[in-house]
Amino acid sequence: MELVALSGEIVVLLFLAGLLAGLVDSVAGGGGLVALPALLFIGLPPQLALGTLKLQGSFGTLSAAWNYLDKKQASLQKSLPGILFTLVGATAGSCLIQLLDPAFLKPVIPFMLLAVFIFTLFSKNLGRTDSRAMMDRKPFYMVFGTSLGFYDGFFGPGTGSFWTVALMSLRGCNMTKATAYTKIMNFTSNIVALSWFIVGGNVIWTIGLVMAAGQLIGARIGSNMAITKGIRFIRPFFLTVIFVTISRLMYTNFNQ
């Protein structure tokens, strides 16, 4: 896609949207709730908006994942099975979306997220400390890396929420650690989906890179806050983002 000229006001808007999206996404996922409306607001058609969203989002998830790894909240070696299976799943999902319309998933996802919201809300001690794993690491990543990688490549909303709750409830991770591993998996599926959007010519590089600059800063700020403040900060933020995601998806479903 050719580079496009941007006015100063639009550059500032996109940068700030990227910064806020990066902050939100690095803590609780759902940064697309901020970034996608900004891209649609400046007049991009949906396919271009989604492709450009993946470009700027990849920078944010990379920045957050790198920070979590650097602060020893996650291990790259322990992430390798998850990265591998997420790569496979996201590739399959990204290929299939070129052939199918993901609209059939839209009525289902809000209710899946509602289940995550209720489960997290009433599980007061979930993610407060590390606990006994209910599922071994390799089988866990085989199941969730493949399925959630596929889902993120195919559709996407709520992927980070699903990852975080699965890591807390089945792998026994505290909430900070679960968020850290979630960002590593999110980056993997984002970069795969981005590759397919690039092949399809559905990325506007100037816009994506402006937002990416904001994403890098926002993701670093958000991940630092998550690391230093822990579950007291992440839990309410996480629940708020899930609630807003559910509300937006339901509003979209009922107004089409």
Secondary structure, DSSP 8 states (H G I E B T S, - for coil): -------HHHHHHHHHHHHHHHHHHHHHS-THHHHHHHHHHTT--HHHHHHHHHHHHHHHHHHHHHHHHHTTSS-HHHHHHHHHHHHHHHHHHHHHTTTS-GGGGTTTHHHHHHHHHHHHHH-TTTTTS----SS-HHHHHHHHHHHHHHHHHHT-TTHHHHHHHHHHHHH---HHHHHHHHHHHHHHHHHHHHHHHHHTT---HHHHHHHHHHHHHHHHHHHHHHHHHTHHHHHHHHHHHHHHHHHHHHHHHHT-
